[in-house]
Amino acid sequence: MRFQCDQCDFNIHSICGDCPDTISSFTHQHHLQLMDTPNLDHKCHICEKYVRGMVYRCKACSFFMHPICSDFPEVLGNQIMHPPHVLKLQLMGNSKCDVCDKSCKQRRYFCGICDVHIHVGCLSGKKNDDDCGFGEVLAHELGGGFGEGLGESIVSLFSS
C-alpha cells in the first residue's frame, strides 16, 4: 500500500510514512535516525540492498537500515519452517539455507541447537533463483523499494 499526492506525483510506502524519527534496534548498538532521501551510495546492513529513499542511519558509524528491515524480529517462535525451536536473526559467515540450499552471506534466521539456517525470503515461502534469498528476494518482490509485497507479508507473518 502507498500514499500518493496526485498534484505533485509524490509516492511513499505506508510503512515509510508511519516510521518513527528515531529507533533503537537489536541489530545495532546506537540509536538510528530516519533520513528522508540520502544522497549516499550505501547498502542496508541487514539486507545488503542499496539505499533508495527513506533509511535509518547511525551518524556515529555509518550504519544504514531500510525501514522494512527494522521490523524483522530478533527471535521467531511458532513458525512452520523449523517448529521445534526458536530462530534468531543473526549476521553470520557464509552458509547455505536449509530450505533452498543456496548460499547467503547476509543476515538469516538461525537455530543454534540444530544448526539450521533459513533466509528471510524462504521463511515466508517466497523464493528466488539468485544466490541469496534475503536481499535479492526483497528487491525483486518490491521492485527495488521496500514496504510493499514481500516485505509487508514477512512483517505480517512475524506478527501473527
N, C-alpha and C positions, 0 to 999 in steps of 0.2 A: 504494500500500500504506500502511496505517495501523497504528499501535499503539493499542490501546484497553484501558482499565480498565473491566471490567463492573460493578464495585462503585460507582464514582463517575461513570461515563459520560464519562471523560476521553479525548479523542482527540488523536493527534498524527501527522502525516505521518512516514513513515520517514526522509525526508531531513532533516526538522526535528529528529527525535530523535537523529540522528547528527552534528549540527552542532558544530564546534569552538567554544569560547567566544570566541576572538579569531581574526581573519583579516586578511591584507593582500591587496589586490586591485589589479589594474591600473586599475580604474575610479575609484580614489580614492587620494590621497596619504598619508592617515593610516591607522593600524590601526583596524579595526572591531570593536566589542564586541557580542556577542549579547545581546539583550533578550528576555525571555520574553513578556510581554504589555504593550506600551506603551500608556499612556493618552494617546495623541497623535493628532493629526489631520494626519498627514503621508503623502506618497506616496513610493513607492520611486523612487529617482533613476535606475533602469535601465529599468523597465517603465512607470512613471508610474501604477501602480495604488495605491490606498490600502493602508496597512499595517494588517493584521489578524493578530494572533498574533505569532509569532516574527519578529524582524527584526535585521539588523546595523545598528549605529548608530555614527556618529562624534560623540562629545560635543563636540569642538572646533568643528565647523562644521555640525552638524545634517544630515549626510548619512545617508540610510537606504537599505537594500538587502535585499530578500527573500532568504532562504537559497537558493532555487532560482535566482535571478538571479546569485548569486555563483558558480554553477557554469558559466556560459557562458564558453567560452574566448575569449581575446583574438583569436586568429588561427585560422582554419579553412583547412585544405588538404584536398585529396582529397574534395571534395563534388560532388554531381551537378548542382547548380543553376548553377554557374559554374566548370566544371572547369579552364579554362586557368590560373587564378591563385588565390592565396590570398585569403581575405576577412578583413577586420579589423572587429571590433566597435567602432563609434565613435558618439559623440554629434555629430550634425551639424545644420545648418539644415534647414528644411523641404524635402523632396524626395519623389519618387514611387518606390515599389518597382517594380523592373523585372519582377517576377513577376506581381503582382496589379494594378499600375498605380494603387494607392491611395496617398494622402499619408501621411507619417509624420514626426513631429517628435521621436520618441524615438530611442534607440539602434537601429542596424541594422548588418548586415554590409555592408561596402563594399569594392569593388575600385578602388583608385586608378589603376590602369592603364587600365581600361575605363570608369570612372565608372559602375559597376554598384552599385545599392542593393538589398538584399534584407532584408525583415522576418525576424525570427527565426521567426515562425509560418509564413511562406511557405517558408523554407528546410527546414522539417520536413515540408512537404507539407500542413500544416493551414492552412486559410484561414478568413476571416470576412468578412461583408459590411460591417463597420464601417470607419471611415476608416483605422485603423491596425492592421496585423496583428501588432504586437508586444504591447502591453499588453492589448488587447481580447481577442485570441485566448487568451492565458494565462488571463485571468479567466473567459472563457466555458467553456473546456475544463476548468478546475479548480474550477468552481463558486464562484469568489470567493476561493479559497485557493490556496496554492502547494504543490507537492510531489508531485502525482499527475498522471495523464493526460498532457497535452501536455508539461508541464514535465519529467517523467521521460523521456518519449520524446525530447525535444530533447537532454537531457543524455546519454542513451544514444547518440543519433545522433552527438554530438560525440566521444564516447569510443571509437567503433568505427573 
